[in-house]
Amino acid sequence: MTIEFSVDKLLEGRGRTFYWLAKETGISHTTLWRLKKGKALGINFGTLESICRALGCQPGDVLRLAGAGKTGKKSEARSRRRSGKSSKA
């Protein structure tokens, strides 16, 4: 699972552009692009706060856990082991 930066829908809903967000927050377009494309290794709380203040939203509106609710084979196997069930019949 990875954390995704999903700001496009927020901007669209407010009639704003990616360039507006860069200008409004003082965050470089390159930094915002890296966040958007998943190329950033992290985000500072100050950066996240600036984005949320500009968009009038909460951090959970900007960040989301990708793959949440999806279970892979490893997760399913761990769940079976914990419950004592085997995948073999």
C-alpha positions in Angstrom: 0.0 0.0 0.0 1.1 3.5 -0.7 -0.1 7.0 0.2 -1.5 9.0 -2.7 -1.7 12.7 -3.0 -5.1 13.4 -4.5 -5.5 17.1 -5.0 -6.9 17.2 -8.6 -10.5 16.7 -7.7 -10.3 19.2 -4.9 -8.9 21.8 -7.3 -11.5 21.0 -9.9 -14.3 21.3 -7.5 -13.1 24.7 -6.5 -12.5 25.9 -10.0 -8.8 26.3 -9.3 -5.7 25.1 -11.1 -2.5 23.4 -10.1 -0.6 26.6 -10.9 -3.0 28.6 -8.6 -2.2 26.2 -5.8 1.6 26.7 -6.3 1.2 30.5 -6.3 -1.3 30.6 -3.4 0.8 28.3 -1.1 4.3 29.4 -2.1 5.1 25.7 -2.8 7.1 25.2 -5.9 5.3 23.7 -8.9 8.0 21.0 -9.0 7.3 20.0 -5.4 3.6 19.8 -6.0 4.2 17.9 -9.2 6.4 15.4 -7.4 3.7 14.9 -4.8 1.0 14.5 -7.4 3.0 11.9 -9.4 4.0 9.9 -6.3 7.7 10.8 -6.8 8.1 12.5 -3.4 9.5 10.5 -0.5 7.5 12.4 2.0 5.7 15.6 2.9 6.4 18.2 5.6 3.5 19.1 7.9 4.0 22.7 6.9 3.6 21.9 3.3 0.5 19.8 4.0 -0.9 22.6 6.2 -0.4 25.2 3.4 -2.2 23.1 0.9 -5.1 22.4 3.3 -5.4 26.1 4.2 -5.5 27.1 0.5 -8.1 24.5 -0.3 -10.1 24.8 2.9 -9.9 21.1 3.5 -8.5 18.5 6.0 -5.3 16.4 5.5 -7.4 13.3 4.9 -9.0 15.1 1.9 -5.6 15.5 0.3 -3.9 12.2 1.3 -5.3 8.7 1.0 -4.1 5.2 1.5 -4.0 3.5 -1.9 -5.1 -0.1 -1.9 -7.0 0.2 1.3 -9.6 -2.5 1.5 -7.8 -4.6 -0.9 -6.2 -7.8 0.5 -3.4 -9.5 -1.2 -2.4 -13.1 -0.9 0.0 -12.4 2.0 -2.7 -10.6 4.0 -5.2 -13.4 3.4 -2.6 -16.1 4.4 -1.8 -14.2 7.6 -5.5 -13.9 8.4 -6.0 -17.6 7.9 -3.0 -18.5 10.1 -4.4 -16.2 12.9 -7.8 -17.8 12.7 -6.5 -21.3 12.5 -8.0 -21.9 9.1 -6.0 -23.5 6.3 -6.3 -22.8 2.6 -5.9 -26.5 1.9 -9.0 -28.6 2.1 
